């Protein structure tokens, strides 16, 4: 296929073309998409006499990734494959490991039946699969093809046929999210932090159902005493084996010493992760309603129509976490009890914020994750709170026992690491 003197006979169209380099870039993007969709076809792109890239056409998708994106991306991608048992919808392709990410969604490429498309729902499903694994405002890379019956997809919803609509959006969302999440979980076991001076893990994987897990969370007796009782009443006698607390910075960050350098830990984000894992573990272990902390007097809530709809869709999940709410009119409700971790906050505003968060995120990843993340956010200690050494040690010990100690439930990092090598280099010791 050769392209030259584009729209030479149509000056009205030609004047709307961008610069030669811009149009060449668009051509390269288009050819790259076809190459990714059809690894069995050999592609070669030549622009102004220079070869831009060549694919082998030998059915090896990873070699096509190498030709299009280079070795960093090709080596950092995970192969995915999955199918919805009810509909038969299939997902296959490659997604990036969490360590490989970008600042925008440019590198998310989706195909339906080998045809490139754009769809916000697919982008959202992909991002939800990475929930808790990527820092805020970072995005994964992906080359994903969905195979489904032609009758289940409408390709005529956009003049250029770039955007499509799905007959069963929830099924497409689910199979993509679950397939990607399964690949990420299989590739990323729970990180372990070795104790200083040893090669053995200091804290191994902890089951969410084991007694030792609950004994180290913020809801347990010992942890509650460590946070709310006398400073040293029930605190660990020794610093956690993985990270040794040094002090607190600006009443917001915990300074800790680790096996390989210094760590700055965001106390709010760290406590969010601890509370979120606790809520999810207890929710999975006991799906029934749990009693919350009763208010001295019920609080009247006036909900908007949107909030009413969100509440009614999530009433059981809210009860499971300890909210006790009863109708008090067409759009009025009485709030009688709240989870213990938010009882010291404004209980009415906490519930309203949770409903707004679920409404904002829509019909998303499991909605209970949204609820748990919001409850954890409202219950976590805030920046500006002074912590005793015992409280900081308790927080670090509990954080190391979580499934994902490196990010909060919203995806923000809980800690920054400054390696010994980096510090020695900055101080001119290397």
C-alpha positions as a Markdown table, in Angstrom:
| # | Residue | x | y | z |
|---|---|---|---|---|
| 1 | Unk | 0.0 | 0.0 | 0.0 |
| 2 | Unk | 1.5 | 3.4 | -1.0 |
| 3 | Unk | 0.3 | 6.8 | 0.1 |
| 4 | Unk | 1.4 | 10.0 | -1.6 |
| 5 | Unk | 0.1 | 13.4 | -2.7 |
| 6 | Unk | -2.9 | 12.8 | -0.4 |
| 7 | Unk | -6.0 | 14.7 | -1.5 |
| 8 | Unk | -4.1 | 16.3 | -4.4 |
| 9 | Unk | -7.3 | 16.7 | -6.3 |
| 10 | Unk | -9.3 | 17.9 | -3.3 |
| 11 | Unk | -7.8 | 21.2 | -2.1 |
| 12 | Unk | -10.6 | 21.8 | 0.4 |
| 13 | Unk | -9.8 | 18.5 | 2.2 |
| 14 | Unk | -6.0 | 19.0 | 1.8 |
| 15 | Unk | -5.9 | 22.3 | 3.7 |
| 16 | Unk | -7.2 | 20.5 | 6.8 |
| 17 | Unk | -4.2 | 18.1 | 6.9 |
| 18 | Unk | -1.7 | 18.6 | 9.6 |
| 19 | Unk | 2.0 | 18.8 | 9.1 |
| 20 | Unk | 3.8 | 16.0 | 7.2 |
| 21 | Unk | 5.3 | 14.7 | 10.5 |
| 22 | Unk | 1.9 | 14.7 | 12.2 |
| 23 | Unk | 0.2 | 12.8 | 9.4 |
| 24 | Unk | 3.1 | 10.4 | 9.2 |
| 25 | Unk | 2.7 | 9.7 | 13.0 |
| 26 | Unk | -1.0 | 9.0 | 12.5 |
| 27 | Unk | -0.2 | 6.5 | 9.7 |
| 28 | Unk | 2.4 | 4.8 | 11.9 |
| 29 | Unk | -0.2 | 4.5 | 14.8 |
| 30 | Unk | -2.7 | 2.9 | 12.4 |
| 31 | Unk | -0.2 | 0.5 | 10.9 |
| 32 | Unk | 1.0 | -0.4 | 14.4 |
| 33 | Unk | -2.5 | -1.3 | 15.5 |
| 34 | Unk | -3.1 | -3.6 | 12.5 |
| 35 | Unk | 0.3 | -5.2 | 13.2 |
| 36 | Unk | -0.7 | -5.8 | 16.8 |
| 37 | Unk | -4.1 | -7.2 | 15.8 |
| 38 | Unk | -2.7 | -9.6 | 13.1 |
| 39 | Unk | 0.7 | -11.0 | 14.3 |
| 40 | Unk | 0.5 | -13.6 | 11.6 |
| 41 | Unk | 0.7 | -10.9 | 8.9 |
| 42 | Unk | 4.1 | -9.3 | 8.1 |
| 43 | Unk | 4.0 | -5.5 | 8.1 |
| 44 | Unk | 6.7 | -3.1 | 7.1 |
| 45 | Unk | 6.3 | 0.7 | 7.3 |
| 46 | Unk | 8.5 | 3.0 | 5.2 |
| 47 | Unk | 8.1 | 6.8 | 5.5 |
| 48 | Unk | 10.2 | 9.2 | 3.4 |
| 49 | Unk | 12.5 | 6.3 | 2.4 |
| 50 | Unk | 13.2 | 5.3 | 6.0 |
| 51 | Unk | 11.9 | 2.1 | 7.5 |
| 52 | Unk | 10.0 | 2.8 | 10.7 |
| 53 | Unk | 9.4 | -0.7 | 11.8 |
| 54 | Unk | 9.0 | -4.3 | 10.5 |
| 55 | Unk | 7.1 | -7.2 | 12.0 |
| 56 | Unk | 8.0 | -10.8 | 11.3 |
| 57 | Unk | 4.4 | -12.2 | 10.7 |
| 58 | Unk | 5.4 | -15.5 | 12.4 |
| 59 | Unk | 2.4 | -15.6 | 14.8 |
| 60 | Unk | 4.6 | -14.4 | 17.7 |
| 61 | Unk | 2.7 | -11.5 | 19.4 |
| 62 | Unk | 5.6 | -10.7 | 21.7 |
| 63 | Unk | 7.9 | -10.2 | 18.7 |
| 64 | Unk | 5.3 | -7.7 | 17.3 |
| 65 | Unk | 5.3 | -5.9 | 20.6 |
| 66 | Unk | 9.1 | -5.7 | 20.4 |
| 67 | Unk | 8.9 | -4.2 | 16.9 |
| 68 | Unk | 6.2 | -1.7 | 17.7 |
| 69 | Unk | 7.1 | -0.6 | 21.3 |
| 70 | Unk | 10.7 | -1.7 | 21.9 |
| 71 | Unk | 12.3 | -4.1 | 24.4 |
| 72 | Unk | 11.2 | -2.4 | 27.6 |
| 73 | Unk | 7.5 | -2.9 | 26.8 |
| 74 | Unk | 7.9 | -6.3 | 25.2 |
| 75 | Unk | 9.7 | -7.7 | 28.2 |
| 76 | Unk | 7.3 | -6.1 | 30.7 |
| 77 | Unk | 4.1 | -7.4 | 29.4 |
| 78 | Unk | 2.0 | -10.3 | 30.8 |
| 79 | Unk | 0.0 | -12.6 | 28.5 |
| 80 | Unk | -3.7 | -12.9 | 29.4 |
| 81 | Unk | -6.4 | -15.3 | 28.3 |
| 82 | Unk | -9.9 | -15.8 | 29.6 |
| 83 | Unk | -13.5 | -16.6 | 28.8 |
| 84 | Unk | -16.9 | -15.9 | 30.3 |
| 85 | Unk | -18.5 | -19.3 | 30.8 |
| 86 | Unk | -22.0 | -17.9 | 30.3 |
| 87 | Unk | -21.6 | -15.9 | 27.1 |
| 88 | Unk | -18.5 | -17.4 | 25.6 |
| 89 | Unk | -16.9 | -14.0 | 25.4 |
| 90 | Unk | -13.1 | -14.4 | 25.1 |
| 91 | Unk | -10.3 | -12.1 | 26.1 |
| 92 | Unk | -6.7 | -12.5 | 24.9 |
| 93 | Unk | -3.6 | -10.3 | 24.6 |
| 94 | Unk | -1.0 | -8.6 | 26.8 |
| 95 | Unk | -1.1 | -6.2 | 29.7 |
| 96 | Unk | 1.8 | -4.6 | 31.5 |
| 97 | Unk | 3.1 | -5.6 | 34.9 |
| 98 | Unk | 2.4 | -2.9 | 37.5 |
| 99 | Unk | 6.0 | -1.8 | 37.5 |
| 100 | Unk | 5.5 | -0.8 | 33.8 |
| 101 | Unk | 3.1 | 2.2 | 33.5 |
| 102 | Unk | 2.6 | 5.5 | 31.8 |
| 103 | Unk | 1.2 | 8.9 | 32.6 |
| 104 | Unk | -1.8 | 8.6 | 30.2 |
| 105 | Unk | -4.0 | 6.1 | 28.5 |
| 106 | Unk | -2.2 | 6.3 | 25.1 |
| 107 | Unk | -0.8 | 2.8 | 25.4 |
| 108 | Unk | -4.2 | 1.1 | 26.0 |
| 109 | Unk | -5.1 | -0.6 | 22.7 |
| 110 | Unk | -8.4 | -2.6 | 22.4 |
| 111 | Unk | -9.7 | -4.7 | 19.5 |
| 112 | Unk | -13.1 | -6.3 | 19.1 |
| 113 | Unk | -12.9 | -9.3 | 16.7 |
| 114 | Unk | -9.4 | -8.0 | 15.6 |
| 115 | Unk | -10.9 | -4.5 | 14.8 |
| 116 | Unk | -9.4 | -1.5 | 16.7 |
| 117 | Unk | -11.9 | 0.4 | 18.7 |
| 118 | Unk | -12.2 | 3.0 | 21.5 |
| 119 | Unk | -14.4 | 2.4 | 24.4 |
| 120 | Unk | -14.4 | 4.1 | 27.8 |
| 121 | Unk | -15.9 | 1.2 | 29.6 |
| 122 | Unk | -13.0 | -1.1 | 28.5 |
| 123 | Unk | -10.5 | 1.4 | 29.6 |
| 124 | Unk | -12.2 | 1.6 | 33.0 |
| 125 | Unk | -12.4 | -2.1 | 33.3 |
| 126 | Unk | -8.7 | -2.4 | 32.7 |
| 127 | Unk | -7.9 | 0.3 | 35.2 |
| 128 | Unk | -10.1 | -1.4 | 37.8 |
| 129 | Unk | -8.1 | -4.6 | 37.4 |
| 130 | Unk | -5.1 | -2.6 | 38.5 |
| 131 | Unk | -6.9 | -1.1 | 41.4 |
| 132 | Unk | -4.5 | -0.8 | 44.4 |
| 133 | Unk | -1.5 | -1.8 | 42.3 |
| 134 | Unk | -0.7 | 1.5 | 40.5 |
| 135 | Unk | 0.0 | 4.9 | 42.0 |
| 136 | Unk | -2.6 | 7.6 | 41.4 |
| 137 | Unk | -2.7 | 9.0 | 37.8 |
| 138 | Unk | -0.6 | 6.2 | 36.4 |
| 139 | Unk | -2.0 | 3.9 | 33.7 |
| 140 | Unk | -1.2 | 0.4 | 32.4 |
| 141 | Unk | -0.2 | -0.6 | 28.9 |
| 142 | Unk | -2.4 | -3.1 | 27.1 |
| 143 | Unk | -3.0 | -4.8 | 23.8 |
| 144 | Unk | -6.3 | -6.7 | 24.2 |
| 145 | Unk | -8.6 | -8.4 | 21.8 |
| 146 | Unk | -12.2 | -9.4 | 22.6 |
| 147 | Unk | -13.9 | -12.1 | 20.6 |
| 148 | Unk | -17.7 | -12.1 | 20.7 |
| 149 | Unk | -20.6 | -12.7 | 18.4 |
| 150 | Unk | -21.1 | -9.8 | 15.9 |
| 151 | Unk | -24.7 | -9.6 | 16.9 |
| 152 | Unk | -23.6 | -8.5 | 20.4 |
| 153 | Unk | -21.7 | -5.4 | 19.3 |
| 154 | Unk | -23.0 | -2.3 | 17.6 |
| 155 | Unk | -20.2 | -0.8 | 15.4 |
| 156 | Unk | -22.5 | 2.0 | 14.0 |
| 157 | Unk | -22.6 | 4.2 | 17.1 |
| 158 | Unk | -19.8 | 6.5 | 15.8 |
| 159 | Unk | -19.4 | 8.0 | 12.3 |
| 160 | Unk | -15.9 | 6.8 | 11.9 |
| 161 | Unk | -16.8 | 3.5 | 13.6 |
| 162 | Unk | -14.1 | 3.9 | 16.2 |
| 163 | Unk | -16.5 | 3.6 | 19.1 |
| 164 | Unk | -18.7 | 0.6 | 19.7 |
| 165 | Unk | -21.5 | -0.4 | 22.1 |
| 166 | Unk | -21.9 | -3.8 | 23.6 |
| 167 | Unk | -25.2 | -5.6 | 24.1 |
| 168 | Unk | -24.1 | -7.0 | 27.4 |
| 169 | Unk | -21.7 | -4.4 | 28.8 |
| 170 | Unk | -21.5 | -5.8 | 32.3 |
| 171 | Unk | -20.4 | -9.2 | 30.9 |
| 172 | Unk | -17.7 | -7.6 | 28.8 |
| 173 | Unk | -16.6 | -5.5 | 31.8 |
| 174 | Unk | -16.5 | -8.5 | 34.0 |
| 175 | Unk | -14.6 | -10.9 | 31.8 |
| 176 | Unk | -11.9 | -8.3 | 31.0 |
| 177 | Unk | -11.4 | -7.2 | 34.6 |
| 178 | Unk | -11.3 | -10.7 | 36.0 |
| 179 | Unk | -8.9 | -12.0 | 33.3 |
| 180 | Unk | -6.5 | -9.1 | 33.8 |
| 181 | Unk | -6.7 | -9.2 | 37.6 |
| 182 | Unk | -6.0 | -13.0 | 37.6 |
| 183 | Unk | -2.9 | -12.5 | 35.5 |
| 184 | Unk | -1.7 | -9.7 | 37.8 |
| 185 | Unk | -2.3 | -11.7 | 41.0 |
| 186 | Unk | -0.5 | -14.7 | 39.5 |
| 187 | Unk | 2.5 | -12.6 | 38.5 |
| 188 | Unk | 2.7 | -10.5 | 41.7 |
| 189 | Unk | 2.8 | -12.6 | 44.9 |
| 190 | Unk | 2.6 | -10.7 | 48.2 |
| 191 | Unk | 5.8 | -8.8 | 48.7 |
| 192 | Unk | 8.0 | -9.8 | 51.6 |
| 193 | Unk | 10.4 | -7.4 | 53.4 |
| 194 | Unk | 13.5 | -9.2 | 54.7 |
| 195 | Unk | 14.8 | -8.5 | 58.2 |
| 196 | Unk | 18.0 | -6.5 | 58.4 |
| 197 | Unk | 21.0 | -8.7 | 58.2 |
| 198 | Unk | 19.2 | -11.8 | 57.1 |
| 199 | Unk | 18.1 | -13.2 | 53.8 |
| 200 | Unk | 14.9 | -14.7 | 55.2 |
| 201 | Unk | 11.6 | -12.9 | 54.9 |
| 202 | Unk | 10.7 | -11.0 | 58.0 |
| 203 | Unk | 6.9 | -11.1 | 57.3 |
| 204 | Unk | 5.4 | -13.8 | 55.2 |
| 205 | Unk | 2.1 | -13.9 | 53.5 |
| 206 | Unk | -0.7 | -13.6 | 56.0 |
| 207 | Unk | -4.1 | -15.2 | 55.5 |
| 208 | Unk | -7.0 | -12.8 | 55.9 |
| 209 | Unk | -8.8 | -15.4 | 58.0 |
| 210 | Unk | -6.0 | -16.4 | 60.4 |
| 211 | Unk | -6.2 | -15.3 | 64.0 |
| 212 | Unk | -2.7 | -13.8 | 63.7 |
| 213 | Unk | -4.1 | -11.4 | 61.1 |
| 214 | Unk | -6.8 | -10.1 | 63.3 |
| 215 | Unk | -4.5 | -9.8 | 66.3 |
| 216 | Unk | -2.5 | -7.2 | 64.4 |
| 217 | Unk | -5.2 | -5.0 | 62.9 |
| 218 | Unk | -6.5 | -1.8 | 64.1 |
| 219 | Unk | -9.8 | -3.4 | 65.2 |
| 220 | Unk | -8.2 | -5.9 | 67.5 |
| 221 | Unk | -7.8 | -5.4 | 71.2 |
| 222 | Unk | -4.1 | -4.9 | 71.3 |
| 223 | Unk | -4.1 | -2.6 | 68.3 |
| 224 | Unk | -7.0 | -0.6 | 69.7 |
| 225 | Unk | -5.1 | -0.1 | 73.0 |
| 226 | Unk | -2.0 | 0.8 | 71.0 |
| 227 | Unk | -3.9 | 3.6 | 69.2 |
| 228 | Unk | -6.3 | 4.8 | 72.0 |
| 229 | Unk | -4.9 | 3.6 | 75.3 |
| 230 | Unk | -1.7 | 4.5 | 77.2 |
| 231 | Unk | 1.2 | 5.1 | 74.9 |
| 232 | Unk | 3.1 | 1.9 | 75.9 |
| 233 | Unk | 0.4 | -0.2 | 77.4 |
| 234 | Unk | 0.1 | -2.8 | 74.7 |
| 235 | Unk | 2.7 | -1.7 | 72.1 |
| 236 | Unk | 5.2 | -4.2 | 70.8 |
| 237 | Unk | 8.3 | -4.4 | 72.9 |
| 238 | Unk | 10.5 | -4.4 | 69.8 |
| 239 | Unk | 10.3 | -2.6 | 66.5 |
| 240 | Unk | 8.8 | -4.6 | 63.6 |
| 241 | Unk | 11.5 | -6.8 | 62.0 |
| 242 | Unk | 11.1 | -5.3 | 58.6 |
| 243 | Unk | 11.1 | -1.5 | 59.2 |
| 244 | Unk | 12.5 | 0.2 | 62.3 |
| 245 | Unk | 10.8 | 3.4 | 63.2 |
| 246 | Unk | 13.1 | 6.5 | 63.5 |
| 247 | Unk | 10.5 | 9.3 | 64.0 |
| 248 | Unk | 7.7 | 11.4 | 62.5 |
| 249 | Unk | 8.1 | 14.2 | 59.9 |
| 250 | Unk | 5.7 | 17.1 | 59.7 |
| 251 | Unk | 3.1 | 15.1 | 61.7 |
| 252 | Unk | 2.3 | 13.4 | 58.4 |
| 253 | Unk | 5.1 | 10.9 | 57.5 |
| 254 | Unk | 6.8 | 8.2 | 59.5 |
| 255 | Unk | 10.5 | 7.9 | 58.9 |
| 256 | Unk | 11.7 | 4.3 | 59.1 |
| 257 | Unk | 14.9 | 2.4 | 58.5 |
| 258 | Unk | 14.7 | -0.7 | 56.3 |
| 259 | Unk | 17.1 | -3.4 | 55.1 |
| 260 | Unk | 18.3 | -1.2 | 52.2 |
| 261 | Unk | 17.9 | 2.4 | 53.2 |
| 262 | Unk | 15.3 | 4.8 | 54.4 |
| 263 | Unk | 11.5 | 4.7 | 54.0 |
| 264 | Unk | 9.0 | 7.6 | 54.3 |
| 265 | Unk | 5.6 | 6.3 | 55.1 |
| 266 | Unk | 2.4 | 8.3 | 54.7 |
| 267 | Unk | 0.6 | 7.6 | 58.0 |
| 268 | Unk | -2.9 | 8.3 | 56.5 |
| 269 | Unk | -2.4 | 6.1 | 53.4 |
| 270 | Unk | -0.8 | 3.3 | 55.5 |
| 271 | Unk | -3.7 | 3.3 | 58.0 |
| 272 | Unk | -6.2 | 3.3 | 55.1 |
| 273 | Unk | -4.6 | 0.1 | 53.7 |
| 274 | Unk | -4.7 | -1.6 | 57.1 |
| 275 | Unk | -8.4 | -0.7 | 57.7 |
| 276 | Unk | -9.4 | -1.6 | 54.1 |
| 277 | Unk | -7.9 | -5.1 | 54.3 |
| 278 | Unk | -9.5 | -5.6 | 57.7 |
| 279 | Unk | -12.9 | -4.6 | 56.3 |
| 280 | Unk | -12.7 | -6.8 | 53.3 |
| 281 | Unk | -11.4 | -9.8 | 55.3 |
| 282 | Unk | -14.2 | -9.5 | 57.8 |
| 283 | Unk | -16.8 | -9.0 | 55.0 |
| 284 | Unk | -15.7 | -12.1 | 53.2 |
| 285 | Unk | -15.6 | -14.2 | 56.4 |
| 286 | Unk | -19.0 | -13.1 | 57.5 |
| 287 | Unk | -21.4 | -11.8 | 54.8 |
| 288 | Unk | -24.2 | -11.0 | 57.3 |
| 289 | Unk | -24.9 | -7.7 | 58.9 |
| 290 | Unk | -22.5 | -6.7 | 61.7 |
| 291 | Unk | -23.6 | -4.4 | 64.5 |
| 292 | Unk | -22.1 | -1.0 | 64.4 |
| 293 | Unk | -21.6 | 1.6 | 67.1 |
| 294 | Unk | -24.9 | 3.1 | 68.0 |
| 295 | Unk | -25.3 | 6.8 | 68.1 |
| 296 | Unk | -26.6 | 8.5 | 71.2 |
| 297 | Unk | -29.4 | 10.0 | 69.0 |
| 298 | Unk | -30.3 | 9.0 | 65.5 |
| 299 | Unk | -29.3 | 11.5 | 62.8 |
| 300 | Unk | -31.7 | 12.5 | 60.1 |
| 301 | Unk | -30.4 | 12.3 | 56.5 |
| 302 | Unk | -31.9 | 14.1 | 53.6 |
| 303 | Unk | -30.8 | 12.3 | 50.4 |
| 304 | Unk | -30.8 | 13.4 | 46.8 |
| 305 | Unk | -32.6 | 11.2 | 44.3 |
| 306 | Unk | -29.2 | 9.9 | 43.1 |
| 307 | Unk | -28.1 | 9.2 | 46.7 |
| 308 | Unk | -31.4 | 7.3 | 47.4 |
| 309 | Unk | -30.8 | 5.1 | 44.4 |
| 310 | Unk | -27.2 | 4.4 | 45.4 |
| 311 | Unk | -28.3 | 3.6 | 49.0 |
| 312 | Unk | -31.0 | 1.3 | 48.0 |
| 313 | Unk | -28.6 | -0.6 | 45.7 |
| 314 | Unk | -26.1 | -1.0 | 48.5 |
| 315 | Unk | -28.2 | -1.2 | 51.6 |
| 316 | Unk | -27.1 | -4.7 | 52.5 |
| 317 | Unk | -23.4 | -4.0 | 51.9 |
| 318 | Unk | -23.7 | -0.9 | 54.2 |
| 319 | Unk | -25.4 | -3.0 | 56.9 |
| 320 | Unk | -22.6 | -5.6 | 56.6 |
| 321 | Unk | -20.1 | -2.9 | 57.5 |
| 322 | Unk | -22.1 | -1.6 | 60.5 |
| 323 | Unk | -24.3 | 1.1 | 59.2 |
| 324 | Unk | -27.8 | 1.0 | 60.6 |
| 325 | Unk | -30.2 | 3.0 | 58.5 |
| 326 | Unk | -34.0 | 3.1 | 58.3 |
| 327 | Unk | -36.5 | 4.9 | 56.1 |
| 328 | Unk | -38.0 | 8.1 | 57.6 |
| 329 | Unk | -39.9 | 9.4 | 54.6 |
| 330 | Unk | -39.6 | 9.5 | 50.7 |
| 331 | Unk | -36.0 | 10.8 | 50.7 |
| 332 | Unk | -35.3 | 10.9 | 54.5 |
| 333 | Unk | -33.5 | 8.3 | 56.5 |
| 334 | Unk | -32.5 | 7.8 | 60.1 |
| 335 | Unk | -28.9 | 6.9 | 60.8 |
| 336 | Unk | -28.7 | 4.9 | 64.1 |
| 337 | Unk | -25.3 | 3.2 | 64.0 |
| 338 | Unk | -22.0 | 3.5 | 62.1 |
| 339 | Unk | -18.9 | 1.3 | 61.9 |
| 340 | Unk | -16.7 | 1.9 | 64.9 |
| 341 | Unk | -13.8 | 3.3 | 62.8 |
| 342 | Unk | -16.0 | 6.3 | 61.7 |
| 343 | Unk | -17.8 | 6.9 | 64.9 |
| 344 | Unk | -15.6 | 9.7 | 66.0 |
| 345 | Unk | -16.1 | 11.5 | 62.7 |
| 346 | Unk | -19.2 | 13.3 | 61.5 |
| 347 | Unk | -21.4 | 10.1 | 60.9 |
| 348 | Unk | -23.9 | 11.7 | 58.6 |
| 349 | Unk | -21.3 | 13.3 | 56.4 |
| 350 | Unk | -19.3 | 10.1 | 56.3 |
| 351 | Unk | -22.3 | 8.2 | 54.9 |
| 352 | Unk | -23.1 | 10.9 | 52.4 |
| 353 | Unk | -19.5 | 10.9 | 51.2 |
| 354 | Unk | -19.6 | 7.1 | 50.7 |
| 355 | Unk | -22.8 | 7.3 | 48.7 |
| 356 | Unk | -21.3 | 10.0 | 46.5 |
| 357 | Unk | -18.1 | 8.0 | 45.9 |
| 358 | Unk | -20.1 | 5.0 | 44.8 |
| 359 | Unk | -22.3 | 7.2 | 42.5 |
| 360 | Unk | -19.1 | 8.8 | 41.0 |
| 361 | Unk | -17.5 | 5.5 | 40.3 |
| 362 | Unk | -20.7 | 4.0 | 38.9 |
| 363 | Unk | -21.4 | 0.4 | 38.4 |
| 364 | Unk | -17.8 | -0.5 | 39.0 |
| 365 | Unk | -15.4 | -3.0 | 40.4 |
| 366 | Unk | -17.1 | -4.8 | 43.2 |
| 367 | Unk | -19.0 | -2.0 | 44.9 |
| 368 | Unk | -18.1 | -3.3 | 48.3 |
| 369 | Unk | -14.5 | -2.4 | 47.5 |
| 370 | Unk | -15.7 | 1.2 | 47.0 |
| 371 | Unk | -17.6 | 1.2 | 50.2 |
| 372 | Unk | -14.7 | -0.4 | 52.2 |
| 373 | Unk | -12.2 | 2.1 | 50.7 |
| 374 | Unk | -14.4 | 5.1 | 51.6 |
| 375 | Unk | -15.0 | 3.8 | 55.1 |
| 376 | Unk | -11.3 | 3.2 | 55.6 |
| 377 | Unk | -10.5 | 6.7 | 54.3 |
| 378 | Unk | -12.9 | 8.2 | 56.8 |
| 379 | Unk | -11.6 | 6.1 | 59.7 |
| 380 | Unk | -7.9 | 6.4 | 59.1 |
| 381 | Unk | -5.7 | 8.7 | 61.1 |
| 382 | Unk | -5.1 | 12.1 | 59.4 |
| 383 | Unk | -2.1 | 14.1 | 58.4 |
| 384 | Unk | -1.3 | 16.5 | 61.2 |
| 385 | Unk | -1.9 | 14.0 | 64.0 |
| 386 | Unk | 1.1 | 13.5 | 66.4 |
| 387 | Unk | 1.8 | 9.8 | 66.9 |
| 388 | Unk | 3.8 | 8.2 | 69.8 |
| 389 | Unk | 6.6 | 5.8 | 69.0 |
| 390 | Unk | 4.4 | 2.9 | 70.1 |
| 391 | Unk | 1.7 | 4.0 | 67.7 |
| 392 | Unk | 4.1 | 4.3 | 64.8 |
| 393 | Unk | 5.6 | 0.8 | 65.6 |
| 394 | Unk | 2.1 | -0.7 | 65.7 |
| 395 | Unk | 1.2 | 1.0 | 62.4 |
| 396 | Unk | 4.3 | -0.3 | 60.7 |
| 397 | Unk | 3.8 | -3.8 | 62.0 |
| 398 | Unk | 0.2 | -3.9 | 60.8 |
| 399 | Unk | 1.1 | -2.4 | 57.4 |
| 400 | Unk | 3.7 | -5.1 | 56.7 |
| 401 | Unk | 1.0 | -7.8 | 57.4 |
| 402 | Unk | -1.3 | -6.5 | 54.7 |
| 403 | Unk | -1.7 | -8.0 | 51.2 |
| 404 | Unk | -0.5 | -4.9 | 49.5 |
| 405 | Unk | 1.5 | -2.7 | 51.8 |
| 406 | Unk | 2.8 | -0.4 | 49.0 |
| 407 | Unk | -0.4 | 1.4 | 48.0 |
| 408 | Unk | -3.6 | 2.6 | 49.7 |
| 409 | Unk | -7.0 | 1.4 | 48.5 |
| 410 | Unk | -7.2 | 4.3 | 46.1 |
| 411 | Unk | -3.9 | 3.5 | 44.5 |
| 412 | Unk | -1.7 | 6.1 | 46.1 |
| 413 | Unk | 1.7 | 5.0 | 47.3 |
| 414 | Unk | 2.0 | 4.4 | 51.1 |
| 415 | Unk | 5.7 | 4.7 | 51.2 |
| 416 | Unk | 8.8 | 6.1 | 49.4 |
| 417 | Unk | 12.1 | 4.2 | 49.4 |
| 418 | Unk | 15.5 | 5.9 | 49.4 |
| 419 | Unk | 18.1 | 3.2 | 48.8 |
| 420 | Unk | 21.4 | 3.2 | 50.6 |
| 421 | Unk | 23.1 | 3.3 | 47.2 |
| 422 | Unk | 21.2 | 6.4 | 46.2 |
| 423 | Unk | 22.0 | 8.2 | 49.5 |
| 424 | Unk | 25.7 | 7.3 | 49.4 |
| 425 | Unk | 25.9 | 8.5 | 45.8 |
| 426 | Unk | 24.2 | 11.8 | 46.6 |
| 427 | Unk | 26.6 | 12.4 | 49.6 |
| 428 | Unk | 29.6 | 11.6 | 47.3 |
| 429 | Unk | 30.4 | 8.3 | 49.1 |
| 430 | Unk | 30.3 | 6.4 | 45.8 |
